[in-house]
């Protein structure tokens, strides 16, 4: 066991003063100091004690040396952390933290440990942008003020949502009638109804602040699709395809005709068995009800390559296109419709018979054609696009309504 060594100056000073607590800065054990006093080291050692000021300078030098060692060790630790961050690329600048409790802890730690340094210097040490810090801090403040009671909501600045707009936003966000609508569609629908004029990101922000969730909404893996065939006018190209749906373990088939330009579901039929006659009858009835397209795209199934369908196509002078083999994007318009029907609606409702399934399909197709706005159609519904509404109709209208909404928010903010 090694004992700590002390300078003779220290021993002489404590022995002569007879005070074992004379120099608390050196953390000398009391028993050791009392031993020096008992032995009367100031008489035995041939050393003249120095004055108090010189002793303080000696102590400060030792403390300075210790502080330098600690600073050197802290620098090594910081360098290690920075190296690990660079190697793993896990900095706050790139890391997405969605948990509000974790954000709250990080903000509190920054405010606690920034010390005399400026806030921006502390954020630079963490590789965190000031805008992210400001946004997280504002979310914490908003949640603290308004999470208990929505009726206590007040505008934080002139352009923030008014209380009336916020209530409309939260009601639409949680409305079970719109569970099958994507968020961008609800946002556009709210603009069309002149209820709330803000971006989908604002909807997400307030939903996170007030901790509300979409009803029955499930996260679906999204994958990008190449751009398929596109026509610039309705009734130029129609898509016809069939998909299978199981009812109590038995397969039934939904056959649909969809317009390429507007994505409008022109006609559909739910059948137990499909063949060439069902395809020919559906196409013939659709042409008689609406008009004849210039082109018809189908896959290479047996229901589309037969005498019955060929005769209808020749009578109405329609060019027949076959979708490419082993590609998922040439007939993508109608495949996307089938995917939305099944994922957004049929997986979340119950049906025990073919009649119940047909009722649900009719409800969804009516909503799809007449209510749900499409971002690819500039906020129009498929029916509006099919019957000739201009592309910029809602875009210009939304701009005017948004400006009016901002003026109303400023007015309410001043009169609160």
C-alpha positions as CSV (number, residue, x, y, z in Angstrom):
1,X,0.0,0.0,0.0
2,X,1.4,3.4,-1.0
3,X,0.9,6.4,1.3
4,X,0.5,9.9,-0.1
5,X,3.6,12.1,0.4
6,X,3.3,15.7,1.6
7,X,5.6,18.6,1.3
8,X,7.8,19.5,4.4
9,X,6.4,23.0,4.2
10,X,2.9,21.7,4.8
11,X,4.0,19.5,7.8
12,X,5.9,22.3,9.5
13,X,3.0,24.8,9.0
14,X,0.4,22.4,10.5
15,X,2.7,21.3,13.4
16,X,3.5,24.8,14.4
17,X,-0.1,26.0,14.2
18,X,-1.4,22.9,16.1
19,X,-4.5,23.0,13.9
20,X,-5.2,19.8,11.9
21,X,-7.9,21.6,9.8
22,X,-5.6,24.4,8.7
23,X,-5.4,23.4,5.0
24,X,-8.7,21.8,4.0
25,X,-7.9,22.3,0.3
26,X,-5.2,19.5,0.4
27,X,-7.7,16.9,1.9
28,X,-5.1,15.9,4.5
29,X,-6.5,13.1,6.9
30,X,-7.1,14.4,10.4
31,X,-5.2,11.5,11.9
32,X,-2.2,12.3,9.8
33,X,-2.3,16.0,10.7
34,X,-2.6,15.2,14.5
35,X,0.4,12.9,14.2
36,X,2.5,15.7,12.8
37,X,1.4,18.0,15.7
38,X,2.1,15.2,18.3
39,X,5.6,14.6,16.9
40,X,6.2,18.4,16.9
41,X,7.8,18.3,13.5
42,X,8.3,22.0,13.4
43,X,11.1,21.5,15.9
44,X,12.6,18.4,14.4
45,X,12.7,19.5,10.7
46,X,15.5,21.9,9.8
47,X,13.3,24.0,7.8
48,X,12.0,27.5,8.5
49,X,8.2,27.7,7.8
50,X,7.2,30.1,5.1
51,X,4.5,32.8,5.4
52,X,0.8,32.2,4.7
53,X,0.8,33.9,1.3
54,X,3.6,31.8,-0.1
55,X,1.7,28.7,1.1
56,X,-1.4,29.8,-0.7
57,X,0.5,30.2,-3.9
58,X,1.9,26.7,-3.6
59,X,-1.6,25.3,-3.0
60,X,-3.0,27.2,-6.0
61,X,-0.2,25.8,-8.2
62,X,-1.2,22.3,-7.2
63,X,-4.8,23.0,-7.9
64,X,-3.9,24.4,-11.3
65,X,-2.0,21.3,-12.2
66,X,-4.9,19.1,-11.1
67,X,-7.3,21.2,-13.2
68,X,-5.1,20.9,-16.2
69,X,-5.1,17.1,-15.9
70,X,-8.9,17.1,-15.6
71,X,-9.2,19.4,-18.7
72,X,-6.9,17.1,-20.6
73,X,-9.0,14.1,-19.6
74,X,-12.3,15.9,-20.6
75,X,-10.8,16.8,-24.0
76,X,-9.9,13.1,-24.6
77,X,-13.5,12.1,-23.7
78,X,-15.0,14.7,-26.0
79,X,-12.7,13.6,-28.8
80,X,-13.8,10.0,-28.3
81,X,-17.5,11.0,-28.4
82,X,-17.0,13.1,-31.6
83,X,-15.2,10.2,-33.2
84,X,-18.0,7.7,-32.3
85,X,-20.6,10.2,-33.7
86,X,-18.8,10.6,-37.0
87,X,-18.3,6.8,-37.3
88,X,-21.9,5.9,-36.5
89,X,-23.5,9.1,-38.0
90,X,-25.8,9.5,-35.0
91,X,-25.8,13.2,-34.4
92,X,-28.9,15.2,-33.3
93,X,-28.7,17.0,-36.6
94,X,-29.5,13.8,-38.6
95,X,-31.2,11.7,-35.9
96,X,-35.0,11.7,-35.9
97,X,-36.4,11.8,-32.4
98,X,-40.2,11.5,-32.4
99,X,-40.8,10.7,-28.7
100,X,-41.9,13.9,-26.9
101,X,-40.5,12.7,-23.6
102,X,-37.0,12.3,-25.0
103,X,-37.2,15.7,-26.6
104,X,-38.2,17.2,-23.3
105,X,-35.2,15.6,-21.5
106,X,-32.8,16.9,-24.2
107,X,-34.1,20.4,-24.0
108,X,-33.9,20.4,-20.2
109,X,-30.3,19.1,-20.2
110,X,-29.3,21.8,-22.7
111,X,-30.8,24.5,-20.5
112,X,-29.2,23.0,-17.4
113,X,-25.7,22.4,-18.7
114,X,-25.1,25.3,-21.1
115,X,-23.6,27.3,-18.2
116,X,-21.9,30.5,-19.1
117,X,-21.6,29.5,-22.8
118,X,-24.1,30.9,-25.3
119,X,-27.0,28.7,-26.3
120,X,-25.7,28.4,-29.9
121,X,-22.3,27.2,-28.7
122,X,-24.0,24.5,-26.7
123,X,-26.1,23.5,-29.7
124,X,-23.0,23.4,-31.9
125,X,-21.3,21.0,-29.4
126,X,-24.3,18.7,-29.8
127,X,-24.5,19.2,-33.6
128,X,-28.1,20.4,-33.2
129,X,-29.6,23.3,-35.2
130,X,-31.1,26.3,-33.5
131,X,-34.3,25.9,-35.5
132,X,-34.8,22.3,-34.2
133,X,-34.1,23.5,-30.6
134,X,-36.7,26.3,-31.0
135,X,-39.3,24.0,-32.6
136,X,-38.9,21.3,-29.8
137,X,-39.0,24.0,-27.1
138,X,-42.2,25.5,-28.6
139,X,-43.8,22.0,-28.8
140,X,-43.1,21.4,-25.1
141,X,-44.5,24.8,-24.2
142,X,-47.6,24.2,-26.3
143,X,-48.2,20.8,-24.9
144,X,-47.7,22.1,-21.3
145,X,-50.2,24.9,-21.9
146,X,-52.9,23.2,-23.9
147,X,-52.8,19.5,-23.5
148,X,-55.1,19.4,-20.5
149,X,-57.9,21.5,-22.1
150,X,-58.3,22.4,-25.7
151,X,-60.7,25.2,-24.8
152,X,-57.7,27.0,-23.2
153,X,-55.9,27.2,-26.5
154,X,-54.8,30.8,-27.4
155,X,-52.9,32.0,-30.4
156,X,-49.1,32.3,-29.8
157,X,-48.6,34.6,-32.8
158,X,-50.6,36.3,-35.5
159,X,-50.4,33.5,-38.1
160,X,-51.2,30.6,-35.8
161,X,-54.5,28.8,-36.1
162,X,-57.5,30.4,-34.5
163,X,-59.4,28.4,-31.8
164,X,-62.3,27.8,-34.3
165,X,-59.9,26.5,-36.9
166,X,-58.1,24.2,-34.4
167,X,-61.4,22.6,-33.3
168,X,-62.3,22.0,-36.9
169,X,-58.9,20.5,-37.5
170,X,-59.1,18.1,-34.6
171,X,-62.7,17.1,-35.4
172,X,-61.8,16.2,-39.0
173,X,-58.6,14.5,-37.9
174,X,-60.5,12.2,-35.6
175,X,-63.7,11.8,-37.6
176,X,-64.4,8.1,-38.1
177,X,-66.2,8.9,-41.4
178,X,-62.8,9.9,-43.0
179,X,-60.7,7.0,-41.7
180,X,-60.0,5.8,-45.2
181,X,-58.8,9.2,-46.5
182,X,-55.1,10.0,-46.5
183,X,-54.0,13.1,-44.5
184,X,-53.3,15.2,-47.6
185,X,-56.9,14.4,-48.8
186,X,-58.4,15.5,-45.5
187,X,-56.3,18.7,-45.6
188,X,-57.5,19.5,-49.1
189,X,-61.1,18.6,-48.2
190,X,-61.0,21.1,-45.3
191,X,-59.8,23.8,-47.7
192,X,-62.6,23.0,-50.1
193,X,-65.1,23.2,-47.2
194,X,-63.6,26.5,-46.1
195,X,-62.9,25.2,-42.6
196,X,-59.1,25.1,-42.2
197,X,-56.5,26.5,-44.5
198,X,-53.1,25.0,-43.7
199,X,-50.6,22.4,-44.9
200,X,-50.7,18.7,-43.9
201,X,-47.6,19.2,-41.8
202,X,-49.5,21.7,-39.6
203,X,-52.2,19.0,-39.1
204,X,-49.5,16.6,-38.0
205,X,-48.0,19.2,-35.6
206,X,-51.2,19.9,-33.8
207,X,-52.1,16.2,-33.7
208,X,-48.8,15.5,-32.0
209,X,-49.3,18.5,-29.5
210,X,-52.8,17.3,-28.4
211,X,-51.9,13.6,-28.7
212,X,-54.8,12.7,-31.0
213,X,-54.7,9.8,-33.5
214,X,-56.5,8.9,-36.7
215,X,-59.3,6.3,-36.1
216,X,-58.3,2.7,-37.2
217,X,-55.4,4.1,-39.3
218,X,-52.7,1.5,-39.9
219,X,-49.2,2.3,-41.3
220,X,-48.7,0.8,-44.7
221,X,-45.4,0.2,-46.3
222,X,-45.0,2.7,-49.1
223,X,-42.9,2.0,-52.1
224,X,-42.3,4.2,-55.1
225,X,-43.7,3.2,-58.5
226,X,-42.4,4.3,-61.9
227,X,-44.6,6.7,-63.8
228,X,-46.9,4.7,-66.1
229,X,-48.9,5.6,-69.2
230,X,-50.5,9.0,-68.9
231,X,-53.0,10.7,-71.2
232,X,-53.9,14.4,-71.0
233,X,-57.6,14.2,-71.7
234,X,-60.5,12.0,-70.4
235,X,-61.9,9.2,-72.5
236,X,-58.7,8.8,-74.4
237,X,-57.5,5.7,-72.5
238,X,-59.5,3.4,-70.3
239,X,-58.1,0.7,-68.1
240,X,-60.1,-2.6,-67.4
241,X,-58.9,-5.2,-64.9
242,X,-60.3,-7.6,-62.3
243,X,-59.2,-8.4,-58.7
244,X,-60.2,-11.1,-56.3
245,X,-61.7,-10.6,-52.9
246,X,-62.4,-13.3,-50.3
247,X,-65.8,-13.5,-48.6
248,X,-65.8,-16.2,-45.9
249,X,-63.0,-18.1,-47.6
250,X,-64.6,-18.0,-51.0
251,X,-63.3,-15.9,-53.9
252,X,-65.4,-13.2,-55.6
253,X,-64.2,-10.9,-58.4
254,X,-64.5,-7.1,-58.8
255,X,-64.1,-5.9,-62.4
256,X,-63.6,-2.2,-62.9
257,X,-63.2,0.3,-65.8
258,X,-61.2,3.4,-64.9
259,X,-60.3,6.5,-66.9
260,X,-56.5,7.1,-67.2
261,X,-56.5,10.9,-67.2
262,X,-59.0,11.6,-64.3
263,X,-58.7,8.2,-62.4
264,X,-62.6,8.2,-62.5
265,X,-64.2,4.8,-61.9
266,X,-66.5,4.8,-64.9
267,X,-68.2,1.4,-64.2
268,X,-67.7,-1.7,-62.1
269,X,-69.3,-5.0,-61.3
270,X,-69.0,-7.7,-58.6
271,X,-69.2,-11.2,-60.0
272,X,-68.8,-14.8,-58.8
273,X,-67.1,-16.0,-62.0
274,X,-65.4,-14.0,-64.7
275,X,-65.0,-14.8,-68.4
276,X,-65.0,-13.2,-71.8
277,X,-68.8,-12.5,-71.7
278,X,-68.6,-10.6,-68.4
279,X,-65.8,-8.3,-69.8
280,X,-67.6,-7.7,-73.1
281,X,-70.9,-6.9,-71.3
282,X,-69.3,-4.5,-68.9
283,X,-67.4,-2.6,-71.7
284,X,-70.5,-2.5,-73.9
285,X,-72.8,-1.1,-71.1
286,X,-70.1,1.5,-70.2
287,X,-69.8,2.7,-73.8
288,X,-73.5,3.0,-74.2
289,X,-73.9,4.9,-70.9
290,X,-71.0,7.3,-71.5
291,X,-68.9,7.3,-74.7
292,X,-66.4,5.2,-76.6
293,X,-62.7,5.6,-75.7
294,X,-59.9,5.7,-78.2
295,X,-57.9,3.1,-76.4
296,X,-58.5,0.3,-73.9
297,X,-55.7,-1.3,-71.9
298,X,-56.1,-4.7,-70.3
299,X,-53.7,-7.5,-69.2
300,X,-53.2,-10.7,-71.1
301,X,-55.8,-12.7,-69.1
302,X,-58.2,-15.0,-70.8
303,X,-61.1,-12.7,-70.0
304,X,-59.6,-10.1,-72.2
305,X,-58.3,-12.2,-75.1
306,X,-61.5,-13.7,-76.5
307,X,-64.1,-13.4,-79.3
308,X,-66.7,-11.7,-77.1
309,X,-64.5,-8.7,-76.2
310,X,-62.9,-8.5,-79.6
311,X,-66.4,-8.0,-81.2
312,X,-67.3,-5.1,-78.9
313,X,-63.9,-3.5,-79.5
314,X,-64.3,-3.7,-83.3
315,X,-67.9,-2.4,-83.2
316,X,-66.8,0.7,-81.4
317,X,-63.5,1.1,-83.2
318,X,-61.4,1.0,-80.0
319,X,-57.6,0.3,-80.1
320,X,-56.8,-2.6,-77.7
321,X,-53.5,-2.3,-75.7
322,X,-52.1,-5.1,-73.7
323,X,-50.2,-4.2,-70.6
324,X,-46.5,-5.3,-70.6
325,X,-45.6,-8.6,-69.1
326,X,-43.7,-8.7,-65.8
327,X,-44.2,-5.0,-65.2
328,X,-46.2,-3.4,-62.4
329,X,-46.6,0.1,-63.8
330,X,-48.1,-0.1,-67.3
331,X,-51.6,-0.7,-65.8
332,X,-50.7,1.2,-62.7
333,X,-53.7,3.5,-62.5
334,X,-56.2,0.7,-61.9
335,X,-53.8,-1.4,-59.8
336,X,-53.4,1.6,-57.5
337,X,-57.2,1.9,-57.2
338,X,-57.4,-1.8,-56.2
339,X,-54.6,-1.3,-53.6
340,X,-56.3,1.8,-52.0
341,X,-59.7,0.0,-52.0
342,X,-58.3,-3.0,-50.1
343,X,-55.7,-1.3,-47.8
344,X,-57.6,1.9,-46.9
345,X,-61.1,0.5,-46.7
346,X,-61.9,-3.2,-47.0
347,X,-59.3,-4.3,-44.5
348,X,-61.0,-2.1,-41.9
349,X,-64.6,-3.0,-42.3
350,X,-66.6,-6.2,-41.8
351,X,-68.7,-8.1,-44.4
352,X,-70.1,-11.6,-44.2
353,X,-71.8,-11.9,-47.6
354,X,-71.4,-10.8,-51.2
355,X,-74.3,-8.4,-50.7
356,X,-72.5,-6.7,-47.8
357,X,-69.3,-6.5,-49.8
358,X,-71.1,-4.9,-52.7
359,X,-72.6,-2.3,-50.4
360,X,-69.1,-1.4,-49.0
361,X,-67.6,-1.2,-52.4
362,X,-70.4,1.1,-53.6
363,X,-69.8,3.4,-50.6
364,X,-66.0,3.6,-51.2
365,X,-66.3,4.2,-55.0
366,X,-68.9,7.0,-54.4
367,X,-66.4,8.6,-51.9
368,X,-63.5,8.0,-54.3
369,X,-65.2,9.6,-57.3
370,X,-67.0,12.4,-55.6
371,X,-65.4,13.3,-52.2
372,X,-61.8,12.3,-51.9
373,X,-59.5,15.0,-53.4
374,X,-56.4,13.7,-55.3
375,X,-53.0,15.5,-55.0
376,X,-52.2,14.4,-58.5
377,X,-55.3,16.2,-59.8
378,X,-54.5,19.5,-58.0
379,X,-57.1,18.9,-55.3
380,X,-59.9,17.9,-57.7
381,X,-62.0,14.8,-57.3
382,X,-61.9,12.2,-60.2
383,X,-65.4,13.1,-61.1
384,X,-64.5,16.8,-61.4
385,X,-61.5,16.0,-63.5
386,X,-63.4,13.6,-65.7
387,X,-66.1,16.2,-66.5
388,X,-63.7,18.9,-67.4
389,X,-62.9,21.1,-64.3
390,X,-59.7,23.1,-64.9
391,X,-56.5,22.1,-63.2
392,X,-56.0,25.4,-61.4
393,X,-59.5,25.8,-60.2
394,X,-58.9,24.9,-56.5
395,X,-55.2,26.1,-56.6
396,X,-56.3,29.7,-57.2
397,X,-59.2,29.4,-54.8
398,X,-57.0,28.0,-52.0
399,X,-54.6,30.9,-52.4
400,X,-57.5,33.5,-51.9
401,X,-59.0,31.6,-49.0
402,X,-55.6,31.1,-47.3
403,X,-55.0,34.9,-47.4
404,X,-58.5,35.5,-46.0
405,X,-57.9,33.0,-43.2
406,X,-54.5,34.6,-42.3
407,X,-56.3,38.0,-42.0
408,X,-58.9,36.6,-39.8
409,X,-56.3,35.0,-37.5
410,X,-54.5,38.3,-37.2
411,X,-57.8,40.0,-36.4
412,X,-58.6,37.4,-33.7
413,X,-55.1,37.7,-32.3
414,X,-55.5,41.4,-31.8
415,X,-59.0,41.2,-30.3
416,X,-58.2,38.4,-27.9
